[in-house]
């Protein structure tokens, strides 16, 4: 028995101000310019496979049971906040914020189980194998940009408030993998029982934050 699941998110989230002649905001801390892009993409993946086999023979008996579970989850999002070629920003004592945030999350659970029971009057062989794999990738690009723009008009009484240009990535992966196998063999002369279980979680976060 086997099961394969694949989930993928590839989104582009953009907040941008580009090519105005100038920008003028209200004055004071409650006003200002706020350009924000954020992404909280999430994948919740649960997959499982189970296999049961049995063989009861008056002579020789052989039985094999195999369960395999594979999950592949990918988030490849782009988040960008920018103010580009915006002339002059006039924001008297008012904050200017350009912010990009990424918070992608993958929760993955992969389970595989196999059970084999063999009975024979002479010789018996029973083999059970269970294997599970969770392959998870978060490969995002998060950028915040201020370019080609003058912040604050000239003159002593034209100061802007706080200027913040930030890009942050707090992406996480949580993976649980489990493989179990059990094999029983009964025979009048000789019996062999083999049980094999293997599990692997491969998690990667490769973010580009600028």
MISEPA-387294 format. One line per 10 residues: number of its first residue (from 1); their letters; for each residue y, z, x of N, C-alpha, C. Coordinates in steps of 0.02 Angstrom, whole numbers, plus 32768, in hexadecimal, padded with zeros to 4 digits. Atoms other than C-alpha are relative to their C-alpha. Layout:
MISEPA-387294
NUM = A = Y,Z,X,Y,Z,X,Y,Z,X | ...
END
This chain:
MISEPA-387294
1 = XXXXXXXXXX = 7FC5,8000,802B,8000,8000,8000,803E,8000,802C | 7FC3,8003,7FD9,80AE,7FD9,803F,803D,7FF6,7FD5 | 7FC1,800A,8024,8163,7FDE,8008,8037,7FF3,8034 | 7FC9,8011,7FD4,81FE,7F91,8057,8040,7FFE,7FD6 | 7FC0,8001,8023,82B2,7FB2,8020,8037,7FF0,8033 | 7FC7,8012,7FD5,8353,7F68,8068,8040,8004,7FD7 | 7FBF,7FF8,8021,8404,7F9A,8038,8037,7FF1,8032 | 7FC9,8013,7FD3,84A4,7F52,8080,8042,8000,7FDB | 7FBB,8002,8019,855D,7F6D,8062,802C,7FE1,8037 | 7FD2,8020,7FD1,85DD,7EFB,80B6,8041,7FF2,7FDB
11 = XXXXXXXXXX = 7FC2,8005,8026,868A,7F17,806E,803B,7FFE,802F | 7FC2,8001,7FDA,873B,7EFA,80AA,8036,8021,7FD6 | 7FCC,7FDA,8023,87C2,7F76,8078,8041,7FFA,8029 | 7FC3,800E,7FDC,8875,7F48,80A5,803D,8018,7FD9 | 7FBE,7FF0,801B,8922,7F91,8086,8033,7FE7,8033 | 7FD6,8021,7FCF,89AC,7F29,80D5,8045,7FF2,7FE4 | 7FBC,8018,800D,8A67,7F0B,80D6,8012,7FD1,8039 | 7FF3,8030,7FCA,8A96,7E6E,8134,803A,7FD1,7FEC | 7FCB,8033,8003,8B2E,7DFF,814F,8037,800B,7FCC | 7FC3,7FF9,8028,8BB3,7E50,80E1,803E,7FFD,802D
21 = XXXXXXXXXX = 7FC2,8000,7FD8,8C68,7E41,8118,800F,8045,801A | 7FF6,7FBB,7FED,8C79,7EFE,8119,7FE0,802C,7FCB | 801B,7FCF,802F,8C38,7F9C,80C4,802F,803B,7FFE | 7FD5,7FC5,8009,8CA7,8025,807D,7FE0,802E,7FCC | 801E,7FD0,802E,8C5F,80C2,802E,8034,8035,7FED | 7FD6,7FC7,8011,8CA9,815A,7FDA,8001,8031,8039 | 7FF9,7FCF,7FCA,8CE1,81E9,8049,7FDB,8041,7FEE | 8020,7FC0,800B,8C8C,8291,8060,7FB4,7FFD,8004 | 8048,7FFB,7FF4,8BDA,82CF,8076,7FD5,7FE6,7FC6 | 8027,8016,803A,8BA3,829E,7FC6,8000,7FB4,7FF8
31 = XXXXXXXXXX = 7FFD,8049,8004,8BC9,81E6,7FE5,7FDF,7FE3,803F | 801B,801E,7FC4,8BA3,8171,8075,7FD0,7FC7,7FF1 | 802E,8039,8004,8B22,80E9,8096,7FB9,8019,8011 | 8046,7FEB,7FF7,8A66,8106,8084,7FD3,7FC3,7FF7 | 8030,8038,8002,89E9,807A,80AE,7FBC,801B,8015 | 8040,7FDF,7FF4,8938,80BB,809F,7FC5,7FD6,7FE8 | 803F,8021,8013,888B,806A,809E,7FC7,802F,8010 | 8038,7FD2,7FF5,87EC,80D0,808A,7FC0,7FE5,7FE2 | 8042,8017,8016,8733,80B2,8073,7FCF,8039,8004 | 8034,7FCB,8002,86A8,812A,803F,7FBE,7FE2,7FE7
41 = XXXXXXXXXX = 803E,8020,8014,8616,80B2,802D,7FC4,802E,800C | 8039,7FD3,7FFB,8570,810A,8010,7FC0,7FDD,7FEA | 8043,8018,8012,84B8,80DA,800E,7FD2,803C,7FFB | 8034,7FCE,8009,8433,814F,7FC7,7FBE,7FDB,7FF6 | 803D,8027,8001,8387,8108,7FEC,7FC3,802F,8001 | 803F,7FDA,8003,82DE,8154,7FBA,7FC7,7FCE,7FF5 | 803A,802B,800A,823C,80F5,7FD3,7FC2,8023,8018 | 803F,7FE0,7FED,8186,8127,7FDF,7FC5,7FD3,7FF0 | 803E,8026,800B,80D8,80DD,7FEA,7FC6,8030,8006 | 803C,7FD6,7FFE,8030,812F,7FC7,7FC3,7FD4,7FF7
51 = XXXXXXXXXX = 803E,8027,8003,7F81,80EC,7FE0,7FC4,8030,7FFE | 803D,7FD8,8007,7ED9,8135,7FAA,7FC5,7FD2,7FFF | 803C,802A,7FFE,7E2F,80EC,7FD5,7FC2,802D,8003 | 803F,7FDA,7FFF,7D7C,8127,7FBD,7FC4,7FD1,8001 | 803D,8027,7FFE,7CCD,80E7,7FE0,7FC4,802F,8003 | 803D,7FD8,8002,7C28,8136,7FB1,7FC4,7FD1,7FFE | 8035,8031,7FF8,7B8E,80D9,7FEC,7FBD,8022,800B | 8043,7FE7,7FF5,7AD2,80F2,7FEB,7FE8,7FF1,8047 | 8010,800F,7FBB,7ACE,80A7,809B,8039,8013,802D | 7FC6,7FF5,7FD6,7B5E,8092,8112,803F,7FFA,7FD6
61 = XXXXXXXXXX = 7FC2,8001,8026,7C0C,80B5,80D1,803D,7FFB,802E | 7FC2,8008,7FDA,7CB5,807B,8114,803A,7FF8,7FCF | 7FC6,8003,802D,7D60,8093,80C4,8040,8007,8029 | 7FC0,7FFE,7FDD,7E13,8075,80FE,8038,8005,7FCD | 7FC5,7FF8,802B,7EB7,80AE,80AE,803E,8000,802B | 7FC3,8006,7FD9,7F64,807E,80EE,803D,8000,7FD1 | 7FC1,7FFE,8025,8011,80AA,80AB,803B,7FF6,802F | 7FC7,8010,7FD5,80B2,8061,80F5,8040,7FFF,7FD6 | 7FBF,7FFE,8023,8167,8084,80C1,8037,7FF0,8032 | 7FCA,8015,7FD4,81FF,802D,810E,8041,7FFC,7FD8
71 = XXXXXXXXXX = 7FBD,8004,801F,82B8,8043,80E2,8033,7FEB,8035 | 7FCA,8017,7FD3,8349,7FE4,8132,8042,8004,7FDA | 7FBF,7FF5,8021,83FB,8018,8106,8039,7FF1,8030 | 7FC9,8016,7FD5,849B,7FCB,8149,8042,8004,7FDB | 7FBB,8002,8019,8554,7FEA,812B,802B,7FE2,8038 | 7FD5,8022,7FD0,85C9,7F71,8184,8043,7FEF,7FDE | 7FC0,8006,8023,8676,7F8C,813A,803A,7FFC,8032 | 7FC2,8004,7FD9,8723,7F63,817C,8038,8022,7FD7 | 7FC8,7FDD,8020,87B7,7FD5,8152,803E,7FF6,802C | 7FC4,800F,7FD9,8867,7FA2,8187,803E,8012,7FD8
81 = XXXXXXXXXX = 7FBE,7FF1,801B,8915,7FE8,8164,8034,7FE7,8032 | 7FD2,801E,7FD0,89A9,7F8C,81AE,8045,7FF5,7FE2 | 7FBC,8016,800E,8A64,7F70,81AE,8012,7FD2,803A | 7FF8,8033,7FCC,8A89,7ECF,820C,803D,7FD5,7FF0 | 7FC5,802B,8005,8B2B,7E70,8229,8029,8012,7FC2 | 7FDD,7FE7,803C,8B86,7EDC,81A9,804A,8009,800B | 7FB8,7FF9,7FF5,8C35,7ECC,81F0,8011,8047,8015 | 7FEB,7FBC,7FF2,8C88,7F77,81ED,7FEC,802D,7FC5 | 8010,7FCE,8033,8C44,800F,818F,8036,8035,8000 | 7FCE,7FCC,8008,8CCE,8080,814E,7FE4,8034,7FD1
91 = XXXXXXXXXX = 801D,7FCA,8028,8C89,8126,8112,8020,8041,8018 | 7FD9,7FC8,7FE8,8D0C,81AF,8128,7FDA,8042,7FF5 | 8024,7FC0,8002,8CAE,8250,8153,7FC1,7FFD,7FD4 | 803C,8009,802A,8C17,820A,80F6,7FC6,7FEA,802C | 803A,800F,7FD6,8B66,81FA,813C,7FEA,7FB7,7FF9 | 801F,8042,7FFF,8B15,8155,816C,7FB8,8009,8016 | 8048,7FF4,7FF2,8A57,8157,8164,7FD9,7FBF,7FFA | 802E,8039,8000,89DE,80CC,8192,7FBC,801B,8014 | 803E,7FDA,7FF5,892D,810D,8182,7FC3,7FDA,7FE7 | 8040,801F,8014,887D,80C5,817F,7FC9,8034,800B
101 = XXXXXXXXXX = 8035,7FCE,7FFA,87E7,8136,815E,7FBE,7FE2,7FE9 | 8043,8018,800F,872D,8111,815D,7FD2,803D,7FFB | 802F,7FC8,800A,86AB,8189,8117,7FBE,7FE8,7FE3 | 803F,801C,8019,860C,8123,8100,7FC7,8033,8009 | 8038,7FD0,7FFF,856C,8186,80DA,7FC0,7FDB,7FED | 8043,8018,8011,84B4,8157,80DD,7FD2,803C,7FFA | 8035,7FCF,800A,8431,81CC,8093,7FBE,7FD9,7FF6 | 803D,8027,8003,8382,8187,80B2,7FC3,802E,8003 | 8040,7FDC,8001,82D5,81CC,8087,7FC8,7FCE,7FFC | 8039,802E,7FFF,8235,8170,80B3,7FC1,8029,8009
111 = XXXXXXXXXX = 803D,7FD9,8000,8188,81B6,808E,7FC4,7FD2,7FF9 | 803E,8025,8005,80DA,8170,80A9,7FC5,8030,8004 | 803B,7FD5,8001,8030,81BF,8083,7FC1,7FD7,7FF5 | 8040,8023,8008,7F7B,8187,8090,7FC8,8033,7FFD | 803A,7FD4,8008,7ED9,81D9,8058,7FC1,7FD5,7FFC | 803F,8025,8000,7E29,819D,807A,7FC5,8031,7FFC | 803C,7FD8,8007,7D81,81E6,8044,7FC4,7FD1,8003 | 803B,802A,7FF8,7CDC,819B,807D,7FC1,802B,7FFE | 8040,7FDE,8003,7C2B,81D2,8052,7FC7,7FCF,8007 | 8038,802E,7FF5,7B87,8183,808C,7FC1,8028,800F
121 = XXXXXXXXXX = 803F,7FDE,7FF3,7AD0,81AE,809B,7FEC,7FFC,8049 | 8011,8006,7FB9,7AC4,8170,814F,803D,800E,802B | 7FC4,7FF6,7FD7,7B69,8156,81AE,803E,7FEF,7FD7 | 7FC2,800B,8025,7C1A,815E,816E,803C,7FFE,802E | 7FC2,8006,7FDA,7CC3,8129,81B3,803A,7FFD,7FCF | 7FC4,8000,802A,7D68,8154,8161,803F,7FFF,802B | 7FC2,8007,7FDA,7E14,8121,81A1,803B,8002,7FCF | 7FC3,7FFC,8029,7EBE,8151,8156,803C,7FFD,802E | 7FC4,8005,7FD8,7F67,811F,819B,803E,7FFF,7FD5 | 7FC0,7FFE,8024,8018,8147,815E,8039,7FF7,8032
131 = XXXXXXXXXX = 7FC8,800D,7FD3,80B8,8104,81AE,8040,7FF6,7FD8 | 7FBF,8007,8022,8170,8111,817B,8036,7FF2,8033 | 7FC8,8013,7FD5,820E,80C6,81C6,8040,7FFF,7FD7 | 7FBD,8005,801D,82C6,80DE,819C,802E,7FE6,8037 | 7FD3,8020,7FD0,833C,8068,81F9,8045,7FFD,7FE1 | 7FBE,7FF9,801F,83F2,8093,81D6,8037,7FEE,8031 | 7FC9,8016,7FD5,8490,8043,821A,8042,8005,7FDA | 7FBA,8002,8017,8549,8066,81FC,8028,7FE0,8037 | 7FD8,8024,7FCF,85B1,7FE6,8258,8042,7FEC,7FE2 | 7FC1,8009,8022,8664,7FF4,821C,8039,7FF3,8032
141 = XXXXXXXXXX = 7FC4,800C,7FD8,8710,7FC1,825B,803C,801B,7FD9 | 7FCA,7FDE,8022,87A5,802F,822E,803F,7FFB,802B | 7FC4,800A,7FD9,8856,8002,8265,803F,8012,7FD8 | 7FBD,7FF4,801C,8909,803B,8245,8032,7FE1,8031 | 7FD5,8028,7FD5,8994,7FCB,8286,8049,8003,7FE9 | 7FB8,8008,800B,8A52,7FCF,8294,8019,7FD2,8038 | 7FEA,802F,7FCC,8A99,7F37,82EE,8038,7FD3,7FE6 | 7FCA,802D,8012,8B30,7EC5,82F1,8032,801D,7FD1 | 7FD6,7FDD,8032,8B97,7F47,8293,802C,8033,8023 | 7FD2,7FCC,7FE8,8C2F,7FB3,82B8,7FFE,803A,7FD0
151 = XXXXXXXXXX = 8003,7FC4,802A,8C1D,8065,8277,8041,8026,8006 | 7FC0,7FDD,8002,8CC3,80B1,8244,8039,7FD2,8011 | 7FC4,8028,7FF4,8D6B,805C,8237,8029,801F,8039 | 7FD7,7FE6,7FCA,8DE6,806D,82C5,8036,802F,7FE6 | 7FCD,7FD0,8015,8E62,80FB,82C0,7FE5,8046,7FFF | 8015,7FBA,7FFA,8E5F,81B7,82CF,7FE5,801D,7FBF | 8013,7FE3,8040,8E43,81D6,8215,7FCA,7FD7,7FDC | 8033,8029,801F,8DB1,8162,81F8,7FBA,8010,8018 | 8042,7FEC,7FE6,8D1F,81C4,8241,7FCC,8002,7FC7 | 8036,7FFB,8030,8C79,81B3,81E7,7FDE,8044,8009
161 = XXXXXXXXXX = 8028,7FC3,7FFB,8C03,8244,81C6,7FC5,7FF4,802F | 803B,8006,7FD6,8B55,8255,8211,7FE1,7FBA,7FFC | 8022,8041,7FFD,8B00,81B4,824A,7FB7,800C,8013 | 8048,7FF7,7FF5,8A42,81B2,823D,7FDD,7FBD,7FFB | 802B,803C,7FFF,89D2,8121,826F,7FBB,8018,8017 | 8040,7FE3,7FEE,891C,8157,826C,7FC5,7FDB,7FE2 | 8040,801D,8018,886A,8114,825C,7FCA,8033,8010 | 8034,7FCF,7FF6,87D8,818B,8244,7FBF,7FE9,7FE0 | 8042,8012,8019,871D,8176,822A,7FD4,803F,8002 | 802B,7FC5,8005,86AD,8204,81ED,7FBC,7FEE,7FE2
171 = XXXXXXXXXX = 803F,8019,801D,8612,819E,81C1,7FC5,802C,8016 | 803A,7FD6,7FF1,856B,81FA,81BA,7FC0,7FDE,7FE6 | 8043,8016,8014,84B1,81D3,81AC,7FD3,803C,7FFA | 8031,7FCA,800B,842F,8249,8164,7FBD,7FDF,7FEE | 8040,8022,800B,837B,820D,8173,7FC6,8031,8002 | 803E,7FD8,8003,82D6,8261,8142,7FC5,7FD0,7FFB | 803B,802A,8002,8232,820B,816A,7FC2,802C,8005 | 803D,7FD9,8001,8183,824C,8149,7FC4,7FD2,7FF9 | 803F,8025,8006,80D5,8205,8165,7FC7,8032,8001 | 803A,7FD3,8005,8032,825B,8134,7FC1,7FD8,7FF3
181 = XXXXXXXXXX = 8040,8022,800B,7F7C,8227,813A,7FC8,8034,8001 | 803B,7FD4,8001,7ED5,8279,8113,7FC2,7FD5,7FF7 | 803E,8027,8003,7E27,8234,812E,7FC5,802F,8000 | 803C,7FD7,8006,7D80,8281,80FA,7FC4,7FD1,8000 | 803D,8028,7FFE,7CD4,823B,8124,7FC3,802E,7FFD | 803E,7FD9,8008,7C2A,827F,80EC,7FC5,7FD0,8006 | 803A,802C,7FF8,7B85,8234,8124,7FC3,8028,8013 | 803E,7FDD,7FF1,7ACE,8263,8135,7FEF,8000,8049 | 8011,8004,7FB9,7ABF,822B,81EB,803D,800E,802C | 7FC4,7FF6,7FD8,7B6D,821C,8237,803E,7FE8,7FDB
191 = XXXXXXXXXX = 7FC2,8013,8023,7C20,8211,81FA,803B,8004,8030 | 7FC2,8001,7FD8,7CC9,81E8,8246,803B,7FFA,7FD1 | 7FC4,8001,8029,7D72,820C,81F7,803D,7FFB,802F | 7FC5,800A,7FD7,7E17,81CF,8240,803E,8001,7FD3 | 7FC1,7FFD,8024,7EC5,81FB,8201,803B,7FF6,8030 | 7FC7,800F,7FD5,7F65,81B4,824C,8040,8001,7FD7 | 7FBF,7FFE,8021,8019,81DB,821A,8038,7FF4,8032 | 7FC8,800E,7FD3,80B9,8197,8268,8040,7FF6,7FD7 | 7FC0,8008,8022,8170,81A1,8236,8037,7FF6,8034 | 7FCA,8010,7FD2,8210,815F,8285,8041,7FF8,7FD9
201 = XXXXXXXXXX = 7FBD,8009,801B,82C9,816E,825B,802C,7FE4,8039 | 7FD4,8021,7FCF,833F,80F7,82B8,8046,7FFC,7FE3 | 7FBD,7FFA,801D,83F5,8122,8297,8035,7FEC,8033 | 7FCB,8018,7FD4,848E,80CC,82E1,8043,8000,7FDC | 7FBB,8005,8018,8548,80E1,82C7,8029,7FE0,8038 | 7FD9,8023,7FCE,85B0,8061,8324,8043,7FED,7FE2 | 7FC0,800B,8020,8663,8071,82E8,8033,7FE7,8032 | 7FC6,8014,7FD9,86FE,801B,8329,803E,801C,7FDF | 7FC6,7FDD,801D,8797,8089,830B,803C,7FF5,802D | 7FC3,800C,7FD9,8846,8055,8343,803C,8015,7FD6
END
